[in-house]
Amino acid sequence: DQSRPLRKQQVDHVQKLLDKCESIHNLLKSKINTFKEYEQKFKKQLEKQNQLQEQEQELEKQKQKDLELVKQQQQQEKAKQMNLDELWKKLTLHPKFQISE
């Protein structure tokens, strides 16, 4: 008969421990879910950042191509001008076009 109160105390104690364990378990589940949400947000942010970097790299490549094209056009214009200058020089030095005094 004396063992009954002791047994009741043990059962109560074990029940309290189980309740604490369940509470801790639920808290951990909540923290894990919060962590997963943060992880998803981080992955999305990282993905956006990577896309932006790729876009910047593409823009830089296009800029380099455009600069090359401009350089080529400038060289072509310079060559045309040199050819025109050369032609003008030849033309003005040609005997048919010499102005006699």
C-alpha positions as CSV (number, residue, x, y, z in Angstrom):
1,D,0.0,0.0,0.0
2,Q,2.9,2.3,0.7
3,S,4.2,1.8,-2.8
4,R,1.1,3.4,-4.4
5,P,2.0,7.0,-3.6
6,L,5.6,6.4,-4.7
7,R,4.4,4.9,-7.9
8,K,2.0,7.8,-8.4
9,Q,4.9,10.2,-7.9
10,Q,7.0,8.3,-10.4
11,V,4.2,8.3,-12.9
12,D,3.6,12.0,-12.5
13,H,7.4,12.7,-12.8
14,V,7.6,10.6,-15.9
15,Q,4.6,12.4,-17.4
16,K,6.1,15.8,-16.6
17,L,9.3,14.7,-18.4
18,L,7.3,13.4,-21.4
19,D,5.5,16.8,-21.5
20,K,8.8,18.6,-21.4
21,C,10.2,16.4,-24.2
22,E,7.1,17.0,-26.3
23,S,7.4,20.7,-25.7
24,I,11.1,20.7,-26.7
25,H,10.3,18.5,-29.7
26,N,7.6,21.0,-30.9
27,L,9.9,23.9,-30.4
28,L,12.6,22.2,-32.4
29,K,10.2,21.4,-35.2
30,S,9.2,25.1,-35.3
31,K,12.9,26.2,-35.4
32,I,13.6,23.7,-38.1
33,N,10.7,25.0,-40.2
34,T,11.9,28.6,-39.6
35,F,15.3,27.5,-40.7
36,K,14.0,25.9,-43.9
37,E,12.1,29.1,-44.7
38,Y,15.3,31.2,-44.2
39,E,17.2,28.6,-46.4
40,Q,14.6,29.0,-49.2
41,K,14.8,32.8,-49.0
42,F,18.6,32.6,-49.0
43,K,18.6,30.3,-52.1
44,K,16.2,32.6,-53.9
45,Q,18.4,35.6,-53.1
46,L,21.5,33.8,-54.2
47,E,19.8,32.8,-57.4
48,K,18.8,36.4,-58.1
49,Q,22.4,37.5,-57.3
50,N,23.8,34.9,-59.7
51,Q,21.4,36.0,-62.5
52,L,22.4,39.6,-61.9
53,Q,26.1,38.7,-62.2
54,E,25.4,36.8,-65.4
55,Q,23.5,39.8,-66.8
56,E,26.4,42.1,-65.9
57,Q,28.9,39.7,-67.5
58,E,26.8,39.7,-70.7
59,L,26.5,43.5,-70.7
60,E,30.3,43.7,-70.3
61,K,30.8,41.3,-73.2
62,Q,28.4,43.4,-75.3
63,K,30.2,46.6,-74.3
64,Q,33.6,45.1,-75.3
65,K,32.1,44.0,-78.7
66,D,30.6,47.5,-79.2
67,L,34.0,49.1,-78.4
68,E,35.7,46.8,-80.9
69,L,33.2,47.7,-83.5
70,V,33.6,51.4,-82.8
71,K,37.4,51.0,-83.1
72,Q,37.1,49.2,-86.4
73,Q,34.8,51.9,-87.7
74,Q,37.2,54.6,-86.6
75,Q,40.1,52.8,-88.3
76,Q,38.0,52.4,-91.5
77,E,37.1,56.1,-91.5
78,K,40.8,57.0,-90.9
79,A,41.8,54.8,-93.8
80,K,39.2,56.3,-96.1
81,Q,40.4,59.8,-95.1
82,M,44.0,58.8,-95.7
83,N,43.0,57.5,-99.1
84,L,41.1,60.7,-99.9
85,D,44.1,62.8,-98.8
86,E,46.4,60.6,-100.9
87,L,44.2,60.9,-103.9
88,W,43.9,64.7,-103.4
89,K,47.7,65.0,-103.2
90,K,48.1,62.9,-106.4
91,L,45.5,64.9,-108.2
92,T,46.9,68.3,-107.2
93,L,50.4,67.2,-108.2
94,H,49.3,65.8,-111.5
95,P,50.7,68.0,-114.4
96,K,47.2,68.3,-116.1
97,F,45.9,70.1,-113.0
98,Q,48.9,72.3,-112.4
99,I,48.1,76.0,-112.6
100,S,50.6,77.7,-114.8
101,E,51.6,81.2,-113.8
